[in-house]
Amino acid sequence: MAMTLRLTEEQDAKLSEFANALGLSKQQAVSKAIDEYLATQSEDAIVKRAFDLVMTRDKALLERLADA
């Protein structure tokens, strides 16, 4: 799927540096960055759900521990 990406001059320069450092084209670098960002966001969402579950399920226990 084709897509136009508009970047500031500063963003384009940083992207060029990043891509060159990795030996990738700018398109490959953007694709890699998106994949890594989405994977991180998915992991963060899983951790947040687990944290929320523990905080809800074990609320009384955690309060007792805080008072100990």
C-alpha positions as CSV (number, residue, x, y, z in Angstrom):
1,M,0.0,0.0,0.0
2,A,1.4,3.4,-1.0
3,M,1.5,6.2,1.5
4,T,2.8,9.7,1.6
5,L,4.7,10.7,4.7
6,R,5.2,14.4,5.3
7,L,8.2,15.2,7.6
8,T,9.8,18.4,8.8
9,E,13.3,19.0,7.6
10,E,14.6,18.1,11.0
11,Q,12.6,14.8,11.1
12,D,13.9,13.9,7.6
13,A,17.5,14.6,8.6
14,K,17.1,12.4,11.7
15,L,15.4,9.7,9.7
16,S,18.3,9.8,7.1
17,E,20.9,9.5,9.9
18,F,18.9,6.6,11.5
19,A,18.5,4.7,8.3
20,N,22.2,5.2,7.3
21,A,23.3,4.0,10.7
22,L,21.3,0.8,10.3
23,G,22.2,0.4,6.6
24,L,18.5,0.7,5.6
25,S,16.5,2.8,3.2
26,K,14.4,5.5,4.8
27,Q,11.3,3.4,3.9
28,Q,12.7,0.4,5.7
29,A,13.7,2.4,8.7
30,V,10.1,3.9,9.0
31,S,8.6,0.4,8.6
32,K,10.9,-1.0,11.3
33,A,10.2,2.0,13.7
34,I,6.4,1.4,13.2
35,D,6.7,-2.3,13.9
36,E,8.8,-1.7,17.0
37,Y,6.4,1.0,18.3
38,L,3.3,-1.2,17.8
39,A,5.0,-4.1,19.5
40,T,5.9,-1.9,22.5
41,Q,2.4,-0.5,22.7
42,S,1.0,-4.0,22.7
43,E,3.3,-5.1,25.5
44,D,2.5,-2.0,27.5
45,A,-1.2,-2.7,27.1
46,I,-0.8,-6.3,28.4
47,V,1.3,-5.1,31.4
48,K,-1.3,-2.4,32.2
49,R,-4.2,-4.9,32.1
50,A,-2.2,-7.3,34.4
51,F,-1.4,-4.4,36.8
52,D,-5.1,-3.3,36.8
53,L,-6.2,-6.9,37.5
54,V,-3.8,-7.3,40.4
55,M,-4.7,-3.9,41.9
56,T,-8.4,-4.7,41.8
57,R,-8.2,-8.4,42.8
58,D,-5.6,-7.9,45.6
59,K,-6.6,-4.4,46.8
60,A,-7.3,-5.5,50.4
61,L,-4.0,-7.4,50.6
62,L,-2.0,-4.5,49.2
63,E,-3.6,-2.1,51.7
64,R,-2.7,-4.4,54.5
65,L,0.9,-4.7,53.3
66,A,1.1,-0.9,53.0
67,D,0.0,-0.6,56.7
68,A,2.5,-3.2,57.9
